[in-house]
Amino acid sequence: MTTNTLLDTLRTLVGPANVLADGDLTAWEQDWRRRVRGKALAVVRPASTQEVAAVIKACAAAGTAIVPQGGNTGLAVGSTPDDSGTQIVLSLTRLNAVRNIDTDNLTMTVEAGCILQNLQDVAQNAGLLFPLSLAAEGSCTIGGNLGTNAGGTQVVRYGNARDLCLGLEVVTAQGEVWNGLKGLRKDNTGYDLRDLFVGSEGTLGIITAATLKLYPEPAARLTAWAAVPSMEHAVALLGLAHKHLGAGLTGFEVMGQFALSLVGKHMPQLRVPFLGDENAPWCVLLENSDSESEEHARGRFEALLETAFEASCVTDAVVAENLTQAQQLWHIRENIPLAQAEEGLNIKHDISVQISRIPAFVAHTDAVLRREIPGVRLVNFGHLGDGNLHYNVQAPEQGDPKAFLRDHEEHVHQLVYDAVAEFGGSFSAEHGIGELKADKLEKYQSPVALSMMRAVKQALDPQGIMNPGRVLKH
């Protein structure tokens, strides 16, 4: 099948207006961090599962590679085409229907192109909670969240996207539709295909819909900001929070003083608690969700903080008095990546280590980086509650950021990822592998695991047309 014949076929399947082959396609061809710009044969925008299946059948017949894309907010270059001009970008944003809400079963069934924040709002309007929450929630889509097994700020209580998914609808690499949207919490009928596709980044098939877990809306949410004297004390505070709050602990974020100083520098309108306090090299943001009342929540929070002060885990703390103050505190945390971008180009890492080993990991890796690259600045923050740190590296203050990336990026990655491996962690906690880290998977994943992954890929996508070069390089 010639290129023109394929494009004509696709126009027939989804309508000429939904096959974009000319004009400015930057929104689909450039990754979110603007590090990579590809060239698509066309951007195809189906409006239903049946249209997705028909598109994939046509591409499979032509031997044309498909790059699935949701909100294009990924951080690992997993949803942009290469520069060959031969790949189809399959945009799923038109599949945006909420098919069903079952309040008795505490589930909702939604299509892959639904924006995450919209799903949160739909659940809230039904008096329920969909707890997946991350910085890009205003533009990322649930299909992409599931494709990368996204994490976010409430993993400590509710788990990753995988844990919030009860079933999937998937179009295979052959254009067949698997309907696994039963919404069952118990179903031991063979291999768990849902878990196979969640986190596969579109390399095995296309997620077109999902049945997701919902939860009762908490009666109260309280937020506190605590200053801690060391990472060891932050981990001790986490243990106390688990003991005092139990399942009520829904958020536990750690932020280094330098990360917070960038927010203070570039976003002075945000009032950062304990900024510059020498007794607070680290700050922790905690969230307590209570099923009883605000009074009950505040009492448990105060008991936690009293115990933490007595144990010297906390040197100072503030508890938000209302929702506005709580949102302001979360806004500070969420703006660290933006403030870091304002400071200049940087080297990002999304790593996880056992919580008990994080203090030693940070001390070891900080020392290695400072020894190897004098003047380097460390922007360390993230989801301590689930062991996930965004351990980022900024150029020396008077250095040239572009030259720093050019000269040191690969060396910095090696130093950090070698340390992660030494401490038994993962070099990709919640952002996925994509193209950016495919070579790292080859290096740090076990040969046995890689062999099994390749066998799965070969079995489900023998033509190799599903998001080629992502996750697995070969």
Disulfide bonds with the S-S distance in Angstrom:
none
